[in-house]
Amino acid sequence: MIKYALVCAVGHEFEGWFGSSSDYDDQSGRGLVDCPVCGVAEVRKQIMAPAVAGTKRRSSPDIAPQMREMMMQAQAAVRSHVEENFDYVGDTFAREARAIHEGRSEERGIYGEASPKEVTALIEDGVRVAPLPPAPPKKEELN
């Protein structure tokens, strides 16, 4: 496995794991590598130092289960707040967000769906958008 530091055209930095360098090239060439923050498929590798095995043990342990649970609860609370207090605009999100930004629609919190291309265009035009945290899995979907 190989880990790459990646950055999207909008500037979001993230990591990706691939079986080999050619796996990255193949997936990227087919448009399968996209930004987990905004969905933009224009992604490139960043310069990074190679990992060299040493004798020191890793100083930071994996995230404790309690911390993971706290993070999941915080994400659920954010999603719940948005769903209870913002207007759902469905697939007209990009159009409505732009209208609010330009002053053609009343200032208010909205949420809905937009394609990665629409999100990229909004961000490039200075419209502030953020992905909604995913809905927590239903208990019957957990293993």
N, C-alpha and C positions, 0 to 999 in steps of 0.2 A: 504494500500500500504506500501511496505517496500523498502528502498533505500539501496543498497549495494555498497561499494567501491570495485571495481574489479581491477585485474591486469592480463595481459596476460603473456604467457610464455616468450615473448620478453621483457616485462617490461613496456609496456604502461599502464598507470593508467586511469580509467574511472569509471563512475557510471552507475548503472542499477536499474530500478524500477520494482518491481514484486508484484503481488497480495498477496503473502505470501512466507514464507521461503520454503514451499514445492513446490511452483511454480518455484522458482529458481532451486531447486534440480532437478525437473522434466525436465525443459528446458535445464539445463546444462547437465544432463545425456543423453539427446537426441541430444546433439551437436548443440543446437539452440542458445547458448550464445557465441558470438564471439567478438573479438576486433574491434571497429570501426575505428581504425587507420590502422591495418595491416591485419585484417581478421582472425587471428589465433583463433581457437576454444578452445585452451587449456587456460582456464580462471579460476581463483580462487578468492574467497572472501578475502579481506584484513581485518585486525583487525580495528574496528572503534568504537568510543564511541557512545552510544545510544543518540538519540536526545531527549532532555527533554524540555517540554513546559515550558516557563517562561513568565514573564510579560514584558520583553523588546521587543520592536518592531524590526523587521528586519532592520538593518542599511543600507544595500545596496539594492536599488530598482531594479526591473527587468530592463533588457537592454532597453534603450530608442529606439523608432522606428528609430530615426535618426542614432543611433549607429548600429543597425541591418542592415539598408540600406547601411551604409558605409562598413560593413563587407562583405555584399553580393557583393558589387561593387569590393572590393579588391580581393575576391575569383574569380570573373569573369575576372578581369585583369590578375591574375596569370594564369588561365586556357588559356586565349587568348594568353598570351606571350608564353606559352609552345607550344600551337598548331601552332603558327606562326614561332617559332624559333627552335624547336626540331624536330628530325626525328621520324615519327610514324612507329613503328615496329610491330604493331598488337600483335598477340598472341605469337610472338617469343621474347617478352620483357625479360623474365627471362634469356633465353639463351644469348641474345645480351648484357644485362646488365652484366652478368658474364664474357662474352668475353672481354668487355671493361675493367672491373675491373682487369682481368688477363693480359691485354695488347695484347690480340689476335685480337682485333678490334680497329679501330681508336677511340680516345677520343672524345666524342660528347654527347650532350644532346639527350636523347631518351624518348619516352613515348609509352605506349601500355597497353596490358592486361596481367595479371598474376593471377594464382590461389592463394588463401591464403597459401597453402602449399609451392608454389614456392616463395612467398614473404618471408615467414618465413625462408626458406633455404638461401635466399639471405642475409637477415639481419644477420642470425647466422654466415655467412661466411664473414661478414664485407662489403658487397656491400651496398652502400648508395642508398636507394630508399625512395620514399615518395608518398603517394596517391595524385592523381590529384584532385583538387577541383571539385565538381560536376558541370555539365553544368547548367546555370541558367534556370529556367522553361520558356517555351514559353508563351507569353502573353495569348494565347488561352487556355492554360492549367491551368491558375490561375482562382480562383473562385471569 
